[in-house]
Amino acid sequence: MFDQMPEPGGFLIFGVLEIHIDKEGVRRGVGELRGLGVEFRQGVRVGRDVLLGELIEGYDAVLIATGTWRSRRLRIPGSDLPQVHAAMEWIVDYHLWRYGYRGERPPVGRRVVVVGGGLTAVDAVHVSRWLGAEEVHLVYRRTREYAPAGVKGFREAEEAGAVVHELAQPVEYIAEGGRLVGVRLQRMRLVPVPGEKRPRPVPVEGEYFTLPADMVLEAVGLIPTPPFNGGDYGIRLRRDGTIDVDEYKRTTREPVFAAGDVSHGPSLIGPAAKSGLDAARAIDRYLRGELGWRTG
Ligand SMILES: Cc1cc2nc3c(=O)[nH]c(=O)nc-3n(C[C@H](O)[C@H](O)[C@H](O)COP(=O)(O)OP(=O)(O)OC[C@H]3O[C@@H](n4cnc5c(N)ncnc54)[C@H](O)[C@@H]3O)c2cc1C
């Protein structure tokens, strides 16, 4: 297994917080795999330190399970201020520091605004508080009933001390002397759209408010990160950037399989693990000569 991080486990170690998952359980699982003969090569970024093509040449089968290791970002005035961070990368940095892989503690503001409504947003609230933020505001453009983190996640954020602002969307990060001092938000309302599961947030014209802030953590979605440029190796990507796989997790290039969030988009531990197990079974059948390659 080739992995860019200093320790195996992916988001189970570097994303999900230890209040939500038993990290020692994950580490025991990795230990069991080592015992079975799995060789872990840490700190190797495929696409940079080794090319996917070399793995395709060198192995009988390859599984891509590189997840969604890039944050979607808001593009609004002030986005490039150094106090505006991508929440997932910041949480990964926190874990690198927490587990002793990096000496430097990630920066935290006194007044933090977290943008988003998913698990990463809720976790960004927790970590901000743990690192000493005095005030944390969570802003989300819909209402909690429609948030990926759900009513439960929002309650958890409130219990961690966040002030929640629903139906609000940042439109500008305000700076003074090159430093962030506040977030200007526009009020939103929800409009049902036929055929869509969730109502669409639309701006309420002329209605704005400002939150004072010295740090922003954007948690507005994660992007699939296949370890190659789109189109390379004949591996087809879907429009949303996920790797196109069939029911046996076969990509459009023999003998490359793909599983987990990189093949179905950001999800949860359960579906990602199930997808990996399905891929493992398919690879086993493929290596035994019981499964051919897809045609389309
Ligand atoms: C902050 C946060 C909190 C979350 N909380 C929860 C939760 O409470 N409950 C829940 O069920 N789910 C949660 N999730 C989602 C869950 O962690 C993911 O759905 C799941 O881990 C996806 O598994 P995966 O194996 O597909 O990818 P990942 O766990 O993302 O693993 C991908 C692996 O690929 C490696 N990699 C990526 N690119 C390369 C490359 N080019 N070369 C080498 N290695 C590479 C990474 O280092 C990583 O080890 C959370 C996610 C985040 C970010």
The ligand as an SDF file (V2000), in Angstrom:
LIG
                    3D

 53 58  0  0  0  0  0  0  0  0999 V2000
  -13.0040   16.0510    9.0540 C   0  0  0  0  0  0  0  0  0  0  0  0
  -13.7690   14.8100    8.6460 C   0  0  0  0  0  0  0  0  0  0  0  0
  -14.6150   14.2080    9.5500 C   0  0  0  0  0  0  0  0  0  0  0  0
  -15.3210   13.0670    9.2040 C   0  0  0  0  0  0  0  0  0  0  0  0
  -16.1440   12.4900   10.1410 N   0  0  0  0  0  0  0  0  0  0  0  0
  -16.7770   11.3370    9.8490 C   0  0  0  0  0  0  0  0  0  0  0  0
  -17.5880   10.6900   10.8360 C   0  0  0  0  0  0  0  0  0  0  0  0
  -17.7280   11.1720   11.9740 O   0  0  0  0  0  0  0  0  0  0  0  0
  -18.2150    9.5230   10.4890 N   0  0  0  0  0  0  0  0  0  0  0  0
  -18.0940    8.9770    9.2330 C   0  0  0  0  0  0  0  0  0  0  0  0
  -18.6630    7.9100    8.9600 O   0  0  0  0  0  0  0  0  0  0  0  0
  -17.3230    9.5800    8.2870 N   0  0  0  0  0  0  0  0  0  0  0  0
  -16.6640   10.7350    8.5530 C   0  0  0  0  0  0  0  0  0  0  0  0
  -15.8920   11.3400    7.6010 N   0  0  0  0  0  0  0  0  0  0  0  0
  -15.8270   10.7410    6.2460 C   0  0  0  0  0  0  0  0  0  0  0  0
  -14.9180    9.5030    6.1990 C   0  0  0  0  0  0  0  0  0  0  0  0
  -13.7390    9.7630    6.9050 O   0  0  0  0  0  0  0  0  0  0  0  0
  -14.6170    9.1600    4.7380 C   0  0  0  0  0  0  0  0  0  0  0  0
  -15.8340    8.9580    4.0580 O   0  0  0  0  0  0  0  0  0  0  0  0
  -13.7690    7.8790    4.5930 C   0  0  0  0  0  0  0  0  0  0  0  0
  -12.5980    7.9670    5.3940 O   0  0  0  0  0  0  0  0  0  0  0  0
  -13.3860    7.6500    3.1360 C   0  0  0  0  0  0  0  0  0  0  0  0
  -12.5380    6.5290    3.0490 O   0  0  0  0  0  0  0  0  0  0  0  0
  -11.5890    6.3060    1.7920 P   0  0  0  0  0  0  0  0  0  0  0  0
  -10.8060    5.0810    2.1070 O   0  0  0  0  0  0  0  0  0  0  0  0
  -12.3680    6.3580    0.5580 O   0  0  0  0  0  0  0  0  0  0  0  0
  -10.6230    7.5740    1.7580 O   0  0  0  0  0  0  0  0  0  0  0  0
   -9.6920    8.2470    2.8600 P   0  0  0  0  0  0  0  0  0  0  0  0
  -10.0260    7.8420    4.2580 O   0  0  0  0  0  0  0  0  0  0  0  0
   -9.7610    9.7000    2.5430 O   0  0  0  0  0  0  0  0  0  0  0  0
   -8.2460    7.6830    2.5070 O   0  0  0  0  0  0  0  0  0  0  0  0
   -7.5870    8.0540    1.3320 C   0  0  0  0  0  0  0  0  0  0  0  0
   -6.1310    7.7150    1.4780 C   0  0  0  0  0  0  0  0  0  0  0  0
   -5.4640    7.9680    0.2580 O   0  0  0  0  0  0  0  0  0  0  0  0
   -4.2640    8.6610    0.5150 C   0  0  0  0  0  0  0  0  0  0  0  0
   -3.9230    9.4190   -0.6960 N   0  0  0  0  0  0  0  0  0  0  0  0
   -4.6390   10.3700   -1.3270 C   0  0  0  0  0  0  0  0  0  0  0  0
   -4.0210   10.7680   -2.4590 N   0  0  0  0  0  0  0  0  0  0  0  0
   -2.8720   10.0650   -2.5260 C   0  0  0  0  0  0  0  0  0  0  0  0
   -1.7910   10.0170   -3.4590 C   0  0  0  0  0  0  0  0  0  0  0  0
   -1.7850   10.7720   -4.5690 N   0  0  0  0  0  0  0  0  0  0  0  0
   -0.7590    9.1770   -3.2280 N   0  0  0  0  0  0  0  0  0  0  0  0
   -0.7530    8.4020   -2.1100 C   0  0  0  0  0  0  0  0  0  0  0  0
   -1.7450    8.4000   -1.2010 N   0  0  0  0  0  0  0  0  0  0  0  0
   -2.7960    9.2110   -1.4150 C   0  0  0  0  0  0  0  0  0  0  0  0
   -4.5500    9.5040    1.7290 C   0  0  0  0  0  0  0  0  0  0  0  0
   -3.3500    9.8370    2.4040 O   0  0  0  0  0  0  0  0  0  0  0  0
   -5.4050    8.5470    2.5460 C   0  0  0  0  0  0  0  0  0  0  0  0
   -4.6290    7.6850    3.3370 O   0  0  0  0  0  0  0  0  0  0  0  0
  -15.1770   12.4960    7.9080 C   0  0  0  0  0  0  0  0  0  0  0  0
  -14.3090   13.1080    6.9880 C   0  0  0  0  0  0  0  0  0  0  0  0
  -13.6100   14.2500    7.3490 C   0  0  0  0  0  0  0  0  0  0  0  0
  -12.6900   14.9110    6.3650 C   0  0  0  0  0  0  0  0  0  0  0  0
  1  2  1  0
  2  3  1  0
  2 52  2  0
  3  4  2  0
  4  5  1  0
  4 50  1  0
  5  6  2  0
  6  7  1  0
  6 13  1  0
  7  8  2  0
  7  9  1  0
  9 10  1  0
 10 11  2  0
 10 12  1  0
 12 13  2  0
 13 14  1  0
 14 15  1  0
 14 50  1  0
 15 16  1  0
 16 17  1  0
 16 18  1  0
 18 19  1  0
 18 20  1  0
 20 21  1  0
 20 22  1  0
 22 23  1  0
 23 24  1  0
 24 25  2  0
 24 26  1  0
 24 27  1  0
 27 28  1  0
 28 29  2  0
 28 30  1  0
 28 31  1  0
 31 32  1  0
 32 33  1  0
 33 34  1  0
 33 48  1  0
 34 35  1  0
 35 36  1  0
 35 46  1  0
 36 37  1  0
 36 45  1  0
 37 38  2  0
 38 39  1  0
 39 40  1  0
 39 45  2  0
 40 41  1  0
 40 42  2  0
 42 43  1  0
 43 44  2  0
 44 45  1  0
 46 47  1  0
 46 48  1  0
 48 49  1  0
 50 51  2  0
 51 52  1  0
 52 53  1  0
M  END
$$$$
